[in-house]
Amino acid sequence: MDVKYDLSEYIRVLKLASTPEWEEFSMVAKVAGAGIFLIGLLGFLMFAIMSFIPGGA
């Protein structure tokens, strides 16, 4: 493990990174929010279905 090489690679990546514009940030936030909502909805539907099946939770 070459620490000098690793640090130079990390610095190179940080120099290439940039702060996203507002439009890009809001799009990523909307997609992430939609994904979280869909996973939660799927979990809730599974819970609701399992609650109605005899012997369920």
CHARMM-style PDB file with segment names, atoms N, HN, CA, C and O in Angstrom:
ATOM      1  N   MET     1       0.854  -1.186   0.000  1.00  0.00      PROA
ATOM      2  CA  MET     1       0.000   0.000   0.000  1.00  0.00      PROA
ATOM      3  C   MET     1       0.894   1.243   0.000  1.00  0.00      PROA
ATOM      4  O   MET     1       1.611   1.509   0.965  1.00  0.00      PROA
ATOM      5  N   ASP     2       0.837   1.982  -1.084  1.00  0.00      PROA
ATOM      6  HN  ASP     2       0.255   1.766  -1.867  1.00  0.00      PROA
ATOM      7  CA  ASP     2       1.672   3.176  -1.250  1.00  0.00      PROA
ATOM      8  C   ASP     2       0.863   4.407  -0.847  1.00  0.00      PROA
ATOM      9  O   ASP     2      -0.007   4.863  -1.588  1.00  0.00      PROA
ATOM     10  N   VAL     3       1.163   4.935   0.335  1.00  0.00      PROA
ATOM     11  HN  VAL     3       1.871   4.565   0.937  1.00  0.00      PROA
ATOM     12  CA  VAL     3       0.380   6.038   0.892  1.00  0.00      PROA
ATOM     13  C   VAL     3       0.494   7.293   0.034  1.00  0.00      PROA
ATOM     14  O   VAL     3      -0.502   7.988  -0.170  1.00  0.00      PROA
ATOM     15  N   LYS     4       1.697   7.599  -0.477  1.00  0.00      PROA
ATOM     16  HN  LYS     4       2.506   7.035  -0.311  1.00  0.00      PROA
ATOM     17  CA  LYS     4       1.862   8.804  -1.304  1.00  0.00      PROA
ATOM     18  C   LYS     4       1.013   8.710  -2.570  1.00  0.00      PROA
ATOM     19  O   LYS     4       0.367   9.678  -2.971  1.00  0.00      PROA
ATOM     20  N   TYR     5       1.023   7.536  -3.188  1.00  0.00      PROA
ATOM     21  HN  TYR     5       1.547   6.749  -2.862  1.00  0.00      PROA
ATOM     22  CA  TYR     5       0.230   7.341  -4.408  1.00  0.00      PROA
ATOM     23  C   TYR     5      -1.253   7.457  -4.099  1.00  0.00      PROA
ATOM     24  O   TYR     5      -1.997   8.094  -4.846  1.00  0.00      PROA
ATOM     25  N   ASP     6      -1.688   6.844  -3.003  1.00  0.00      PROA
ATOM     26  HN  ASP     6      -1.084   6.327  -2.396  1.00  0.00      PROA
ATOM     27  CA  ASP     6      -3.103   6.904  -2.628  1.00  0.00      PROA
ATOM     28  C   ASP     6      -3.545   8.343  -2.382  1.00  0.00      PROA
ATOM     29  O   ASP     6      -4.601   8.760  -2.857  1.00  0.00      PROA
ATOM     30  N   LEU     7      -2.745   9.098  -1.644  1.00  0.00      PROA
ATOM     31  HN  LEU     7      -1.887   8.759  -1.258  1.00  0.00      PROA
ATOM     32  CA  LEU     7      -3.105  10.490  -1.359  1.00  0.00      PROA
ATOM     33  C   LEU     7      -3.174  11.316  -2.636  1.00  0.00      PROA
ATOM     34  O   LEU     7      -4.063  12.155  -2.778  1.00  0.00      PROA
ATOM     35  N   SER     8      -2.260  11.094  -3.558  1.00  0.00      PROA
ATOM     36  HN  SER     8      -1.537  10.413  -3.443  1.00  0.00      PROA
ATOM     37  CA  SER     8      -2.293  11.864  -4.804  1.00  0.00      PROA
ATOM     38  C   SER     8      -3.545  11.513  -5.611  1.00  0.00      PROA
ATOM     39  O   SER     8      -4.117  12.385  -6.266  1.00  0.00      PROA
ATOM     40  N   GLU     9      -3.974  10.262  -5.573  1.00  0.00      PROA
ATOM     41  HN  GLU     9      -3.509   9.554  -5.041  1.00  0.00      PROA
ATOM     42  CA  GLU     9      -5.202   9.880  -6.264  1.00  0.00      PROA
ATOM     43  C   GLU     9      -6.422  10.531  -5.621  1.00  0.00      PROA
ATOM     44  O   GLU     9      -7.314  11.009  -6.322  1.00  0.00      PROA
ATOM     45  N   TYR    10      -6.462  10.550  -4.301  1.00  0.00      PROA
ATOM     46  HN  TYR    10      -5.738  10.161  -3.732  1.00  0.00      PROA
ATOM     47  CA  TYR    10      -7.585  11.184  -3.603  1.00  0.00      PROA
ATOM     48  C   TYR    10      -7.647  12.673  -3.918  1.00  0.00      PROA
ATOM     49  O   TYR    10      -8.726  13.218  -4.152  1.00  0.00      PROA
ATOM     50  N   ILE    11      -6.503  13.320  -3.922  1.00  0.00      PROA
ATOM     51  HN  ILE    11      -5.627  12.877  -3.732  1.00  0.00      PROA
ATOM     52  CA  ILE    11      -6.456  14.755  -4.220  1.00  0.00      PROA
ATOM     53  C   ILE    11      -6.910  15.009  -5.659  1.00  0.00      PROA
ATOM     54  O   ILE    11      -7.625  15.975  -5.925  1.00  0.00      PROA
ATOM     55  N   ARG    12      -6.495  14.146  -6.581  1.00  0.00      PROA
ATOM     56  HN  ARG    12      -5.914  13.362  -6.365  1.00  0.00      PROA
ATOM     57  CA  ARG    12      -6.902  14.301  -7.983  1.00  0.00      PROA
ATOM     58  C   ARG    12      -8.420  14.191  -8.125  1.00  0.00      PROA
ATOM     59  O   ARG    12      -9.031  14.963  -8.863  1.00  0.00      PROA
ATOM     60  N   VAL    13      -9.018  13.250  -7.433  1.00  0.00      PROA
ATOM     61  HN  VAL    13      -8.521  12.622  -6.834  1.00  0.00      PROA
ATOM     62  CA  VAL    13     -10.473  13.080  -7.502  1.00  0.00      PROA
ATOM     63  C   VAL    13     -11.175  14.293  -6.904  1.00  0.00      PROA
ATOM     64  O   VAL    13     -12.161  14.774  -7.460  1.00  0.00      PROA
ATOM     65  N   LEU    14     -10.675  14.790  -5.773  1.00  0.00      PROA
ATOM     66  HN  LEU    14      -9.873  14.399  -5.321  1.00  0.00      PROA
ATOM     67  CA  LEU    14     -11.295  15.959  -5.146  1.00  0.00      PROA
ATOM     68  C   LEU    14     -11.198  17.203  -6.023  1.00  0.00      PROA
ATOM     69  O   LEU    14     -12.102  18.038  -6.012  1.00  0.00      PROA
ATOM     70  N   LYS    15     -10.111  17.334  -6.783  1.00  0.00      PROA
ATOM     71  HN  LYS    15      -9.377  16.655  -6.793  1.00  0.00      PROA
ATOM     72  CA  LYS    15      -9.985  18.477  -7.682  1.00  0.00      PROA
ATOM     73  C   LYS    15     -10.977  18.385  -8.834  1.00  0.00      PROA
ATOM     74  O   LYS    15     -11.448  19.408  -9.331  1.00  0.00      PROA
ATOM     75  N   LEU    16     -11.297  17.168  -9.261  1.00  0.00      PROA
ATOM     76  HN  LEU    16     -10.915  16.337  -8.857  1.00  0.00      PROA
ATOM     77  CA  LEU    16     -12.255  16.997 -10.360  1.00  0.00      PROA
ATOM     78  C   LEU    16     -13.703  17.165  -9.900  1.00  0.00      PROA
ATOM     79  O   LEU    16     -14.577  17.496 -10.701  1.00  0.00      PROA
ATOM     80  N   ALA    17     -13.954  16.939  -8.619  1.00  0.00      PROA
ATOM     81  HN  ALA    17     -13.244  16.670  -7.968  1.00  0.00      PROA
ATOM     82  CA  ALA    17     -15.318  17.034  -8.100  1.00  0.00      PROA
ATOM     83  C   ALA    17     -15.792  18.483  -8.106  1.00  0.00      PROA
ATOM     84  O   ALA    17     -15.005  19.411  -7.918  1.00  0.00      PROA
ATOM     85  N   SER    18     -17.087  18.656  -8.323  1.00  0.00      PROA
ATOM     86  HN  SER    18     -17.726  17.902  -8.475  1.00  0.00      PROA
ATOM     87  CA  SER    18     -17.648  20.007  -8.304  1.00  0.00      PROA
ATOM     88  C   SER    18     -19.001  19.984  -7.605  1.00  0.00      PROA
ATOM     89  O   SER    18     -19.641  18.939  -7.488  1.00  0.00      PROA
ATOM     90  N   THR    19     -19.412  21.131  -7.154  1.00  0.00      PROA
ATOM     91  HN  THR    19     -18.892  21.980  -7.249  1.00  0.00      PROA
ATOM     92  CA  THR    19     -20.717  21.265  -6.508  1.00  0.00      PROA
ATOM     93  C   THR    19     -21.798  21.235  -7.585  1.00  0.00      PROA
ATOM     94  O   THR    19     -21.694  21.948  -8.583  1.00  0.00      PROA
ATOM     95  N   PRO    20     -22.839  20.414  -7.396  1.00  0.00      PROA
ATOM     96  CA  PRO    20     -23.877  20.330  -8.425  1.00  0.00      PROA
ATOM     97  C   PRO    20     -24.708  21.617  -8.493  1.00  0.00      PROA
ATOM     98  O   PRO    20     -24.850  22.341  -7.508  1.00  0.00      PROA
ATOM     99  N   GLU    21     -25.240  21.871  -9.662  1.00  0.00      PROA
ATOM    100  HN  GLU    21     -25.125  21.283 -10.463  1.00  0.00      PROA
ATOM    101  CA  GLU    21     -26.168  22.995  -9.814  1.00  0.00      PROA
ATOM    102  C   GLU    21     -27.483  22.646  -9.123  1.00  0.00      PROA
ATOM    103  O   GLU    21     -27.741  21.483  -8.811  1.00  0.00      PROA
ATOM    104  N   TRP    22     -28.305  23.656  -8.888  1.00  0.00      PROA
ATOM    105  HN  TRP    22     -28.095  24.600  -9.141  1.00  0.00      PROA
ATOM    106  CA  TRP    22     -29.557  23.435  -8.176  1.00  0.00      PROA
ATOM    107  C   TRP    22     -30.465  22.453  -8.920  1.00  0.00      PROA
ATOM    108  O   TRP    22     -31.119  21.625  -8.285  1.00  0.00      PROA
ATOM    109  N   GLU    23     -30.517  22.529 -10.241  1.00  0.00      PROA
ATOM    110  HN  GLU    23     -29.986  23.202 -10.757  1.00  0.00      PROA
ATOM    111  CA  GLU    23     -31.386  21.641 -11.017  1.00  0.00      PROA
ATOM    112  C   GLU    23     -30.946  20.183 -10.850  1.00  0.00      PROA
ATOM    113  O   GLU    23     -31.781  19.296 -10.670  1.00  0.00      PROA
ATOM    114  N   GLU    24     -29.641  19.943 -10.909  1.00  0.00      PROA
ATOM    115  HN  GLU    24     -28.963  20.663 -11.055  1.00  0.00      PROA
ATOM    116  CA  GLU    24     -29.125  18.587 -10.754  1.00  0.00      PROA
ATOM    117  C   GLU    24     -29.404  18.063  -9.345  1.00  0.00      PROA
ATOM    118  O   GLU    24     -29.821  16.917  -9.175  1.00  0.00      PROA
ATOM    119  N   PHE    25     -29.174  18.898  -8.349  1.00  0.00      PROA
ATOM    120  HN  PHE    25     -28.835  19.829  -8.487  1.00  0.00      PROA
ATOM    121  CA  PHE    25     -29.419  18.492  -6.967  1.00  0.00      PROA
ATOM    122  C   PHE    25     -30.884  18.172  -6.733  1.00  0.00      PROA
ATOM    123  O   PHE    25     -31.204  17.166  -6.099  1.00  0.00      PROA
ATOM    124  N   SER    26     -31.782  19.018  -7.239  1.00  0.00      PROA
ATOM    125  HN  SER    26     -31.522  19.835  -7.754  1.00  0.00      PROA
ATOM    126  CA  SER    26     -33.206  18.787  -7.015  1.00  0.00      PROA
ATOM    127  C   SER    26     -33.678  17.527  -7.741  1.00  0.00      PROA
ATOM    128  O   SER    26     -34.543  16.817  -7.228  1.00  0.00      PROA
ATOM    129  N   MET    27     -33.131  17.236  -8.918  1.00  0.00      PROA
ATOM    130  HN  MET    27     -32.429  17.813  -9.335  1.00  0.00      PROA
ATOM    131  CA  MET    27     -33.500  16.027  -9.640  1.00  0.00      PROA
ATOM    132  C   MET    27     -33.053  14.784  -8.864  1.00  0.00      PROA
ATOM    133  O   MET    27     -33.816  13.826  -8.740  1.00  0.00      PROA
ATOM    134  N   VAL    28     -31.840  14.795  -8.350  1.00  0.00      PROA
ATOM    135  HN  VAL    28     -31.220  15.573  -8.451  1.00  0.00      PROA
ATOM    136  CA  VAL    28     -31.343  13.667  -7.565  1.00  0.00      PROA
ATOM    137  C   VAL    28     -32.181  13.497  -6.303  1.00  0.00      PROA
ATOM    138  O   VAL    28     -32.499  12.371  -5.919  1.00  0.00      PROA
ATOM    139  N   ALA    29     -32.539  14.597  -5.659  1.00  0.00      PROA
ATOM    140  HN  ALA    29     -32.281  15.511  -5.972  1.00  0.00      PROA
ATOM    141  CA  ALA    29     -33.357  14.527  -4.451  1.00  0.00      PROA
ATOM    142  C   ALA    29     -34.744  13.960  -4.754  1.00  0.00      PROA
ATOM    143  O   ALA    29     -35.276  13.177  -3.967  1.00  0.00      PROA
ATOM    144  N   LYS    30     -35.329  14.346  -5.881  1.00  0.00      PROA
ATOM    145  HN  LYS    30     -34.897  14.983  -6.520  1.00  0.00      PROA
ATOM    146  CA  LYS    30     -36.651  13.822  -6.255  1.00  0.00      PROA
ATOM    147  C   LYS    30     -36.595  12.331  -6.540  1.00  0.00      PROA
ATOM    148  O   LYS    30     -37.474  11.583  -6.111  1.00  0.00      PROA
ATOM    149  N   VAL    31     -35.571  11.894  -7.258  1.00  0.00      PROA
ATOM    150  HN  VAL    31     -34.857  12.502  -7.606  1.00  0.00      PROA
ATOM    151  CA  VAL    31     -35.444  10.472  -7.579  1.00  0.00      PROA
ATOM    152  C   VAL    31     -35.212   9.659  -6.305  1.00  0.00      PROA
ATOM    153  O   VAL    31     -35.808   8.597  -6.129  1.00  0.00      PROA
ATOM    154  N   ALA    32     -34.349  10.156  -5.421  1.00  0.00      PROA
ATOM    155  HN  ALA    32     -33.865  11.019  -5.564  1.00  0.00      PROA
ATOM    156  CA  ALA    32     -34.091   9.447  -4.164  1.00  0.00      PROA
ATOM    157  C   ALA    32     -35.357   9.408  -3.305  1.00  0.00      PROA
ATOM    158  O   ALA    32     -35.667   8.379  -2.704  1.00  0.00      PROA
ATOM    159  N   GLY    33     -36.080  10.511  -3.245  1.00  0.00      PROA
ATOM    160  HN  GLY    33     -35.829  11.347  -3.733  1.00  0.00      PROA
ATOM    161  CA  GLY    33     -37.329  10.547  -2.481  1.00  0.00      PROA
ATOM    162  C   GLY    33     -38.369   9.595  -3.039  1.00  0.00      PROA
ATOM    163  O   GLY    33     -39.072   8.922  -2.285  1.00  0.00      PROA
ATOM    164  N   ALA    34     -38.468   9.537  -4.361  1.00  0.00      PROA
ATOM    165  HN  ALA    34     -37.897  10.083  -4.974  1.00  0.00      PROA
ATOM    166  CA  ALA    34     -39.417   8.610  -4.987  1.00  0.00      PROA
ATOM    167  C   ALA    34     -39.037   7.162  -4.686  1.00  0.00      PROA
ATOM    168  O   ALA    34     -39.909   6.327  -4.444  1.00  0.00      PROA
ATOM    169  N   GLY    35     -37.752   6.867  -4.700  1.00  0.00      PROA
ATOM    170  HN  GLY    35     -37.043   7.545  -4.896  1.00  0.00      PROA
ATOM    171  CA  GLY    35     -37.300   5.514  -4.376  1.00  0.00      PROA
ATOM    172  C   GLY    35     -37.618   5.136  -2.942  1.00  0.00      PROA
ATOM    173  O   GLY    35     -38.088   4.029  -2.680  1.00  0.00      PROA
ATOM    174  N   ILE    36     -37.368   6.044  -2.015  1.00  0.00      PROA
ATOM    175  HN  ILE    36     -36.987   6.944  -2.228  1.00  0.00      PROA
ATOM    176  CA  ILE    36     -37.681   5.797  -0.606  1.00  0.00      PROA
ATOM    177  C   ILE    36     -39.179   5.598  -0.432  1.00  0.00      PROA
ATOM    178  O   ILE    36     -39.605   4.711   0.307  1.00  0.00      PROA
ATOM    179  N   PHE    37     -39.980   6.413  -1.106  1.00  0.00      PROA
ATOM    180  HN  PHE    37     -39.634   7.133  -1.706  1.00  0.00      PROA
ATOM    181  CA  PHE    37     -41.438   6.292  -1.015  1.00  0.00      PROA
ATOM    182  C   PHE    37     -41.911   4.938  -1.557  1.00  0.00      PROA
ATOM    183  O   PHE    37     -42.748   4.280  -0.940  1.00  0.00      PROA
ATOM    184  N   LEU    38     -41.378   4.528  -2.704  1.00  0.00      PROA
ATOM    185  HN  LEU    38     -40.698   5.063  -3.205  1.00  0.00      PROA
ATOM    186  CA  LEU    38     -41.800   3.262  -3.303  1.00  0.00      PROA
ATOM    187  C   LEU    38     -41.417   2.063  -2.441  1.00  0.00      PROA
ATOM    188  O   LEU    38     -42.204   1.126  -2.306  1.00  0.00      PROA
ATOM    189  N   ILE    39     -40.231   2.079  -1.861  1.00  0.00      PROA
ATOM    190  HN  ILE    39     -39.592   2.840  -1.970  1.00  0.00      PROA
ATOM    191  CA  ILE    39     -39.814   0.990  -0.976  1.00  0.00      PROA
ATOM    192  C   ILE    39     -40.703   0.957   0.262  1.00  0.00      PROA
ATOM    193  O   ILE    39     -41.103  -0.122   0.700  1.00  0.00      PROA
ATOM    194  N   GLY    40     -41.017   2.102   0.827  1.00  0.00      PROA
ATOM    195  HN  GLY    40     -40.692   2.978   0.471  1.00  0.00      PROA
ATOM    196  CA  GLY    40     -41.918   2.165   1.981  1.00  0.00      PROA
ATOM    197  C   GLY    40     -43.309   1.682   1.638  1.00  0.00      PROA
ATOM    198  O   GLY    40     -43.930   0.962   2.420  1.00  0.00      PROA
ATOM    199  N   LEU    41     -43.807   2.073   0.471  1.00  0.00      PROA
ATOM    200  HN  LEU    41     -43.303   2.658  -0.164  1.00  0.00      PROA
ATOM    201  CA  LEU    41     -45.132   1.634   0.040  1.00  0.00      PROA
ATOM    202  C   LEU    41     -45.157   0.123  -0.164  1.00  0.00      PROA
ATOM    203  O   LEU    41     -46.121  -0.539   0.222  1.00  0.00      PROA
ATOM    204  N   LEU    42     -44.123  -0.415  -0.757  1.00  0.00      PROA
ATOM    205  HN  LEU    42     -43.341   0.122  -1.071  1.00  0.00      PROA
ATOM    206  CA  LEU    42     -44.040  -1.861  -0.962  1.00  0.00      PROA
ATOM    207  C   LEU    42     -44.030  -2.592   0.383  1.00  0.00      PROA
ATOM    208  O   LEU    42     -44.725  -3.594   0.550  1.00  0.00      PROA
ATOM    209  N   GLY    43     -43.251  -2.099   1.331  1.00  0.00      PROA
ATOM    210  HN  GLY    43     -42.686  -1.285   1.196  1.00  0.00      PROA
ATOM    211  CA  GLY    43     -43.222  -2.703   2.665  1.00  0.00      PROA
ATOM    212  C   GLY    43     -44.570  -2.630   3.354  1.00  0.00      PROA
ATOM    213  O   GLY    43     -44.996  -3.593   3.991  1.00  0.00      PROA
ATOM    214  N   PHE    44     -45.245  -1.495   3.231  1.00  0.00      PROA
ATOM    215  HN  PHE    44     -44.898  -0.712   2.714  1.00  0.00      PROA
ATOM    216  CA  PHE    44     -46.563  -1.350   3.845  1.00  0.00      PROA
ATOM    217  C   PHE    44     -47.577  -2.291   3.215  1.00  0.00      PROA
ATOM    218  O   PHE    44     -48.378  -2.907   3.918  1.00  0.00      PROA
ATOM    219  N   LEU    45     -47.545  -2.403   1.887  1.00  0.00      PROA
ATOM    220  HN  LEU    45     -46.895  -1.902   1.316  1.00  0.00      PROA
ATOM    221  CA  LEU    45     -48.477  -3.314   1.215  1.00  0.00      PROA
ATOM    222  C   LEU    45     -48.222  -4.763   1.622  1.00  0.00      PROA
ATOM    223  O   LEU    45     -49.168  -5.522   1.834  1.00  0.00      PROA
ATOM    224  N   MET    46     -46.966  -5.148   1.729  1.00  0.00      PROA
ATOM    225  HN  MET    46     -46.198  -4.532   1.557  1.00  0.00      PROA
ATOM    226  CA  MET    46     -46.651  -6.505   2.175  1.00  0.00      PROA
ATOM    227  C   MET    46     -47.159  -6.725   3.597  1.00  0.00      PROA
ATOM    228  O   MET    46     -47.713  -7.784   3.894  1.00  0.00      PROA
ATOM    229  N   PHE    47     -46.980  -5.752   4.473  1.00  0.00      PROA
ATOM    230  HN  PHE    47     -46.530  -4.893   4.232  1.00  0.00      PROA
ATOM    231  CA  PHE    47     -47.476  -5.860   5.844  1.00  0.00      PROA
ATOM    232  C   PHE    47     -48.992  -5.972   5.864  1.00  0.00      PROA
ATOM    233  O   PHE    47     -49.544  -6.794   6.595  1.00  0.00      PROA
ATOM    234  N   ALA    48     -49.674  -5.148   5.061  1.00  0.00      PROA
ATOM    235  HN  ALA    48     -49.226  -4.481   4.467  1.00  0.00      PROA
ATOM    236  CA  ALA    48     -51.134  -5.179   5.037  1.00  0.00      PROA
ATOM    237  C   ALA    48     -51.647  -6.524   4.524  1.00  0.00      PROA
ATOM    238  O   ALA    48     -52.602  -7.072   5.076  1.00  0.00      PROA
ATOM    239  N   ILE    49     -51.031  -7.053   3.491  1.00  0.00      PROA
ATOM    240  HN  ILE    49     -50.256  -6.608   3.043  1.00  0.00      PROA
ATOM    241  CA  ILE    49     -51.451  -8.347   2.948  1.00  0.00      PROA
ATOM    242  C   ILE    49     -51.198  -9.454   3.966  1.00  0.00      PROA
ATOM    243  O   ILE    49     -52.053 -10.318   4.162  1.00  0.00      PROA
ATOM    244  N   MET    50     -50.038  -9.439   4.614  1.00  0.00      PROA
ATOM    245  HN  MET    50     -49.344  -8.738   4.454  1.00  0.00      PROA
ATOM    246  CA  MET    50     -49.715 -10.468   5.598  1.00  0.00      PROA
ATOM    247  C   MET    50     -50.609 -10.372   6.827  1.00  0.00      PROA
ATOM    248  O   MET    50     -50.808 -11.375   7.511  1.00  0.00      PROA
ATOM    249  N   SER    51     -51.148  -9.205   7.123  1.00  0.00      PROA
ATOM    250  HN  SER    51     -50.987  -8.390   6.567  1.00  0.00      PROA
ATOM    251  CA  SER    51     -52.028  -9.046   8.272  1.00  0.00      PROA
ATOM    252  C   SER    51     -53.380  -9.709   8.038  1.00  0.00      PROA
ATOM    253  O   SER    51     -54.029 -10.155   8.983  1.00  0.00      PROA
ATOM    254  N   PHE    52     -53.802  -9.773   6.782  1.00  0.00      PROA
ATOM    255  HN  PHE    52     -53.274  -9.411   6.013  1.00  0.00      PROA
ATOM    256  CA  PHE    52     -55.097 -10.359   6.471  1.00  0.00      PROA
ATOM    257  C   PHE    52     -55.040 -11.865   6.245  1.00  0.00      PROA
ATOM    258  O   PHE    52     -56.072 -12.536   6.265  1.00  0.00      PROA
ATOM    259  N   ILE    53     -53.848 -12.394   6.033  1.00  0.00      PROA
ATOM    260  HN  ILE    53     -53.010 -11.848   6.017  1.00  0.00      PROA
ATOM    261  CA  ILE    53     -53.702 -13.838   5.841  1.00  0.00      PROA
ATOM    262  C   ILE    53     -53.757 -14.504   7.216  1.00  0.00      PROA
ATOM    263  O   ILE    53     -53.085 -14.054   8.145  1.00  0.00      PROA
ATOM    264  N   PRO    54     -54.546 -15.568   7.358  1.00  0.00      PROA
ATOM    265  CA  PRO    54     -54.633 -16.251   8.657  1.00  0.00      PROA
ATOM    266  C   PRO    54     -53.247 -16.729   9.117  1.00  0.00      PROA
ATOM    267  O   PRO    54     -52.474 -17.286   8.336  1.00  0.00      PROA
ATOM    268  N   GLY    55     -52.961 -16.501  10.382  1.00  0.00      PROA
ATOM    269  HN  GLY    55     -53.589 -16.049  11.016  1.00  0.00      PROA
ATOM    270  CA  GLY    55     -51.669 -16.875  10.928  1.00  0.00      PROA
ATOM    271  C   GLY    55     -50.594 -15.850  10.665  1.00  0.00      PROA
ATOM    272  O   GLY    55     -49.426 -16.104  10.960  1.00  0.00      PROA
ATOM    273  N   GLY    56     -50.944 -14.698  10.120  1.00  0.00      PROA
ATOM    274  HN  GLY    56     -51.893 -14.491   9.881  1.00  0.00      PROA
ATOM    275  CA  GLY    56     -49.969 -13.643   9.842  1.00  0.00      PROA
ATOM    276  C   GLY    56     -49.578 -12.902  11.080  1.00  0.00      PROA
ATOM    277  O   GLY    56     -49.982 -13.275  12.182  1.00  0.00      PROA
ATOM    278  N   ALA    57     -48.808 -11.869  10.929  1.00  0.00      PROA
ATOM    279  HN  ALA    57     -48.480 -11.565  10.035  1.00  0.00      PROA
ATOM    280  CA  ALA    57     -48.339 -11.079  12.069  1.00  0.00      PROA
ATOM    281  C   ALA    57     -49.522 -10.440  12.707  1.00  0.00      PROA
ATOM    282  OT1 ALA    57     -49.378  -9.719  13.695  1.00  0.00      PROA
TER     283      ALA     57
END
